[in-house]
């Protein structure tokens, strides 16, 4: 994750240096399309071939691609095309890597520890966001974009042997789904799943796996409404806390320093929520905790646009980070513990598609709406959308009563 943060700093800097601001924006957005389009297929691959194998392979490809571009930039000034190609490769590989990493915890530890692992992962995300940007900036300052890409590649390279060192266990006996049985049968004979199957038949098998995964989520009494709650929460949260916060800081005259304090407040609150679940490992009444945290967090989002100054805005952002971070970690833990491990790659892919594919669409809509109506009304509407996620949790009995395993 730290390597990813440095990579994005290097990519944005190199794109701005090599082209116009609009061209740089296109390069930065190139990775989003393959990631969104291929994410569901990446979940099928992770479940079919095993998340450990897929995570190692895709991470190695990311490493080689970033180091190759670093070497190219050291030798010459090739322009925008290698940056666009790198972004395309990175987004395509991410579509496989993200579901594979999401499916790994159930193969590494028992159900009683999955919530704690989710808290640890959230802490790692917060750590990477704090450490990665300064490291990327340092790399650019010392040796330009080439040095920053090299640093990102080396950081990702360190993660490859760490993934190799992870040992996974077999799926529990009660996870006897049909697609898992097929995979186990092939593996037991020493042949990887679908090896030797004609390409047309193989694609049909993978397509049926994808349909089976979507059907599994749709029919699940907890996962289906939980996905809807996550989607509503992300749609109401991503816009205001990304582009909306920048426009709010500019409107109020807080400047970059003021916006930095507000972001620090949000990050501190989210980190505290992750630390809470990491230490405790389990929160009682998880479904209700998620619902009330979403509802309270949505009220705080609406209040942020009416904060009288930087100090009040920072305190409100701290509360938003704590509440939305808590609900996010609990919802992620519920996904991990409620999903059959044989389907976890596809479940993670659907959740990733919602968060990384659909939710970012709210950013240009939020910016356009703020230009017409101002920050106050848009933040209130976004808060209402986010709050609907909490309403969904409270209205669905099985989700409201959902518990994390002890």
C-alpha positions in Angstrom: 0.0 0.0 0.0 2.9 2.4 0.7 4.3 1.5 -2.7 1.0 2.2 -4.3 0.8 5.6 -2.7 4.3 6.5 -3.9 3.4 5.1 -7.4 0.4 7.5 -7.7 2.5 10.5 -6.6 5.2 9.5 -9.3 2.6 9.0 -12.0 0.8 12.3 -11.4 4.1 14.2 -11.3 5.5 12.5 -14.4 2.2 13.0 -16.3 2.1 16.8 -15.5 5.7 17.2 -16.5 5.2 15.3 -19.8 1.9 16.8 -21.0 -0.8 19.3 -20.3 -3.0 19.2 -17.2 -5.9 17.7 -19.2 -3.6 15.0 -20.6 -2.3 14.3 -17.1 -5.9 13.9 -15.9 -6.5 11.4 -18.7 -3.4 9.4 -17.7 -4.4 9.3 -14.0 -7.9 8.0 -14.9 -6.8 5.3 -17.4 -6.4 2.7 -14.7 -10.0 3.2 -13.4 -11.8 1.7 -16.5 -10.1 -1.7 -16.6 -10.2 -2.0 -12.8 -14.0 -1.4 -12.9 -14.7 -3.5 -16.0 -12.6 -6.5 -15.0 -13.0 -6.6 -11.2 -15.8 -9.2 -11.2 -13.7 -11.5 -13.5 -10.8 -10.9 -11.1 -12.9 -12.3 -8.3 -13.6 -15.5 -10.3 -9.9 -15.9 -11.0 -9.0 -15.5 -7.3 -11.6 -18.1 -6.3 -10.7 -20.5 -9.1 -6.9 -20.4 -8.9 -6.5 -19.6 -5.2 -6.0 -16.1 -3.7 -2.4 -16.7 -2.6 -1.2 -17.7 -6.1 -3.1 -14.9 -7.8 -1.9 -12.3 -5.3 1.7 -13.2 -5.7 1.5 -13.3 -9.5 -0.3 -10.0 -9.9 1.9 -8.3 -7.3 5.0 -9.4 -9.2 3.6 -8.0 -12.5 2.9 -4.7 -10.8 6.5 -4.6 -9.5 8.0 -5.4 -12.9 5.8 -2.8 -14.7 6.7 0.0 -12.3 10.5 -0.8 -12.4 10.4 -1.0 -16.2 9.0 2.5 -16.5 11.5 3.8 -13.9 14.3 2.4 -16.0 12.8 3.9 -19.2 12.6 7.4 -17.5 16.2 7.1 -16.3 17.4 6.5 -19.9 15.1 8.8 -21.9 12.1 11.1 -21.9 9.5 9.0 -23.8 6.5 11.2 -23.2 3.0 10.2 -22.1 2.6 6.8 -23.8 4.6 4.7 -21.3 2.8 6.4 -18.4 -0.6 5.7 -20.0 0.4 2.1 -20.7 1.6 1.6 -17.1 -1.7 3.0 -15.7 -3.5 0.6 -18.0 -1.5 -2.4 -16.8 -1.7 -1.3 -13.1 -5.5 -1.0 -13.3 -5.9 -4.3 -15.1 -3.7 -6.1 -12.6 -5.5 -4.4 -9.7 -8.7 -5.9 -10.9 -7.2 -9.3 -10.0 -5.0 -8.3 -7.1 -7.7 -6.6 -5.0 -10.1 -9.6 -4.9 -7.3 -12.0 -4.2 -6.0 -10.0 -1.2 -9.5 -9.7 0.0 -10.0 -13.5 -0.1 -6.7 -14.2 1.7 -7.7 -13.7 5.4 -10.2 -16.6 5.4 -7.3 -18.9 4.2 -4.8 -17.5 6.8 -6.7 -17.4 10.1 -9.9 -18.6 11.8 -13.2 -16.9 11.7 -12.8 -15.5 15.2 -9.8 -13.5 14.1 -11.2 -12.1 10.8 -12.5 -8.9 12.4 -9.1 -8.2 14.0 -7.4 -8.8 10.6 -9.8 -6.3 9.0 -8.9 -3.7 11.6 -5.2 -4.4 11.0 -5.8 -3.9 7.2 -7.5 -0.6 7.8 -4.6 0.5 10.0 -2.2 -0.4 7.2 -4.3 1.7 4.8 -4.2 4.7 7.1 -0.4 4.2 7.7 0.2 4.1 3.9 -1.8 7.3 3.3 0.2 9.1 5.9 3.7 7.8 4.9 3.3 7.2 1.2 2.7 10.8 0.1 5.8 12.3 1.8 7.9 9.4 0.6 6.7 10.0 -3.0 7.3 13.7 -2.7 10.8 13.0 -1.3 11.6 10.6 -4.3 10.4 13.3 -6.8 12.5 16.0 -5.0 15.6 13.9 -4.9 15.6 12.3 -8.4 12.5 13.2 -10.2 9.7 10.9 -11.4 12.2 8.2 -12.3 13.5 7.9 -8.7 9.9 8.0 -7.3 8.9 5.1 -9.7 12.0 3.2 -8.6 11.2 3.7 -5.0 7.6 2.5 -5.6 8.8 -0.5 -7.5 11.2 -1.5 -4.7 8.5 -1.1 -2.0 6.2 -3.4 -4.1 9.1 -5.7 -4.6 9.5 -6.1 -0.8 5.8 -7.1 -0.6 6.3 -10.1 -3.0 8.4 -12.3 -0.8 6.2 -11.3 2.1 3.2 -12.7 0.2 5.3 -15.8 -0.7 6.0 -16.4 3.0 2.2 -16.5 3.8 1.0 -20.0 4.3 -2.7 -20.7 3.6 -4.9 -23.6 4.8 -7.5 -25.6 3.0 -11.1 -24.4 3.0 -13.2 -25.6 6.0 -15.1 -28.8 5.3 -18.5 -27.1 5.5 -17.7 -24.8 2.5 -18.6 -27.5 0.0 -19.9 -25.4 -2.9 -20.0 -26.9 -6.3 -17.3 -24.7 -7.9 -15.0 -25.3 -4.9 -15.5 -29.0 -5.3 -14.6 -28.8 -8.9 -11.4 -26.9 -8.1 -10.5 -29.3 -5.3 -11.0 -32.3 -7.5 -8.7 -31.0 -10.2 -6.1 -29.9 -7.7 -6.2 -33.4 -6.0 -5.3 -35.0 -9.3 -2.3 -32.6 -9.5 -3.9 -30.5 -12.3 -4.8 -26.8 -11.8 -8.6 -26.1 -12.2 -9.7 -26.1 -15.9 -6.3 -27.2 -17.1 -6.7 -29.0 -20.5 -10.2 -27.6 -21.0 -10.8 -25.9 -24.4 -10.8 -22.1 -24.2 -14.5 -21.8 -25.2 -15.5 -24.3 -22.5 -13.2 -22.6 -20.0 -14.7 -19.2 -20.6 -18.2 -20.8 -20.2 -17.1 -22.3 -16.9 -15.7 -19.0 -15.6 -18.8 -17.2 -16.7 -21.0 -19.7 -14.8 -18.8 -19.1 -11.7 -19.4 -15.4 -12.0 -23.1 -15.9 -12.3 -23.1 -18.3 -9.4 -21.2 -15.7 -7.3 -23.6 -12.9 -8.1 -26.6 -15.2 -7.4 -25.0 -16.3 -4.1 -24.7 -12.6 -3.0 -28.3 -11.8 -4.2 -29.8 -14.6 -2.2 -27.8 -14.1 1.0 -29.8 -12.6 3.8 -26.9 -10.5 5.1 -24.5 -9.9 2.2 -27.2 -8.6 -0.3 -28.5 -5.7 2.0 -24.9 -5.1 3.3 -23.7 -4.5 -0.3 -26.5 -2.0 -0.7 -25.7 -0.3 2.6 -22.0 0.0 1.6 -22.9 1.4 -1.9 -25.1 4.1 -0.4 -22.6 5.0 2.3 -19.8 5.3 -0.3 -21.9 7.3 -2.7 -22.7 9.8 0.0 -19.2 9.9 1.5 -16.7 9.9 -1.4 -17.9 13.1 -3.1 -18.0 15.5 -0.1 -14.8 14.1 1.5 -12.8 14.4 -1.8 -13.7 17.2 -4.2 -16.3 18.7 -1.9 -13.8 19.3 0.9 -11.4 21.1 -1.5 -14.2 23.4 -2.7 -15.3 24.0 0.9 -11.8 25.0 2.0 -11.5 27.4 -0.9 -15.0 28.9 -0.3 -14.2 29.5 3.4 -10.7 30.7 2.8 -9.1 28.0 4.9 -6.2 27.5 2.5 -4.2 24.3 1.9 -3.0 24.3 5.6 -6.6 24.4 6.8 -7.7 21.6 4.5 -4.6 19.6 5.7 -5.8 19.9 9.3 -9.3 18.8 8.4 -7.9 15.8 6.5 -5.6 15.0 9.4 -8.7 15.0 11.7 -10.5 12.6 9.4 -7.5 10.3 9.2 -7.0 10.3 12.9 -10.6 9.4 13.6 -10.5 6.6 11.0 -7.3 5.3 12.4 -8.7 5.2 16.0 -11.7 3.2 14.7 -9.4 0.7 13.0 -7.2 0.4 16.1 -10.3 -0.3 18.3 -11.3 -3.3 16.2 -7.7 -4.5 16.0 -7.3 -4.5 19.8 -10.8 -5.8 20.7 -11.2 -8.2 17.8 -15.0 -8.2 18.2 -17.7 -5.7 18.9 -21.0 -6.9 20.2 -24.2 -6.1 18.2 -22.1 -5.5 15.1 -25.0 -4.9 12.8 -26.5 -2.2 15.1 -23.2 -0.6 15.7 -22.7 -0.3 11.9 -26.2 1.2 11.4 -25.9 3.8 14.2 -22.4 4.7 13.2 -23.5 5.3 9.6 -26.4 7.4 10.7 -24.4 9.5 13.1 -21.6 9.8 10.6 -24.0 11.1 8.0 -25.2 13.8 10.4 -21.6 14.8 10.9 -21.0 15.0 7.1 -23.9 17.4 6.7 -22.6 19.5 9.6 -19.1 19.8 8.2 -20.3 22.3 5.5 -21.6 24.6 8.3 -18.5 24.5 10.5 -17.6 28.2 11.4 -13.9 27.7 11.3 -10.9 25.4 10.8 -10.9 24.2 14.4 -14.6 23.3 14.4 -14.2 21.7 10.9 -11.2 19.6 12.2 -13.2 18.4 15.2 -16.2 17.5 12.9 -13.8 15.7 10.5 -12.4 13.7 13.5 -15.9 12.6 14.4 -16.7 11.7 10.7 -13.5 9.7 10.5 -14.3 7.9 13.7 -17.9 7.0 12.8 -17.4 6.2 9.2 -14.2 4.4 9.9 -16.0 2.3 12.5 -18.9 1.5 10.2 -16.5 0.7 7.3 -14.4 -1.7 9.4 -17.4 -3.4 10.9 -19.0 -3.8 7.5 -15.8 -5.2 6.1 -15.5 -7.6 8.9 -19.1 -8.7 8.4 -18.3 -9.4 4.7 -15.3 -11.5 5.7 -17.1 -13.5 8.3 -20.5 -14.0 6.6 -19.2 -15.0 3.2 -18.4 -18.6 2.3 -14.6 -18.6 1.8 -15.1 -20.3 -1.5 -17.0 -17.2 -2.8 -14.9 -14.6 -1.0 -12.9 -13.5 -4.0 -16.2 -12.7 -5.9 -17.7 -11.1 -2.8 -14.6 -8.9 -2.4 -14.8 -8.1 -6.1 -18.4 -6.8 -5.9 -17.5 -4.7 -2.8 -14.5 -3.3 -4.6 -16.5 -2.6 -7.7 -19.0 -0.6 -5.6 -16.2 1.4 -3.8 -13.7 1.8 -6.6 -16.0 1.8 -9.7 -19.3 3.4 -8.8 -18.6 5.6 -5.8 -16.0 7.8 -7.6 -18.7 8.8 -10.1 -20.1 11.0 -7.3 -17.1 13.3 -7.4 -17.8 15.1 -10.7 -21.5 15.2 -9.8 -20.7 16.7 -6.4 -18.4 19.3 -8.0 -21.0 20.3 -10.6 -23.8 20.5 -8.0 -21.6 22.6 -5.6 -21.0 25.0 -8.6 -24.8 25.4 -8.9 -26.2 25.2 -5.3 -23.1 25.7 -3.1 -21.5 23.4 -0.5 -24.2 23.5 2.2 -27.1 21.9 0.2 -24.8 19.3 -1.5 -23.3 18.2 1.7 -26.8 17.8 3.2 -28.0 15.7 0.3 -24.8 13.6 0.4 -25.4 13.1 4.1 -28.9 11.9 3.4 -27.7 9.4 0.8 -25.1 8.1 3.2 -27.7 7.9 6.0 -29.9 5.7 3.8 -27.2 3.0 4.2 -27.9 3.0 8.0 -31.6 2.8 7.4 -31.1 -0.2 5.2 -29.1 -2.0 8.0 -31.8 -1.2 10.6 -34.7 -2.3 8.3 -33.2 -5.7 7.4 -33.6 -8.0 10.4 -30.8 -10.5 9.6 -28.3 -7.7 9.0 -29.4 -5.6 12.0 -28.9 -8.7 14.3 -25.7 -9.8 12.6 -22.8 -10.5 15.0 -19.1 -11.0 14.6 -17.7 -14.4 15.7 -15.9 -14.4 19.0 
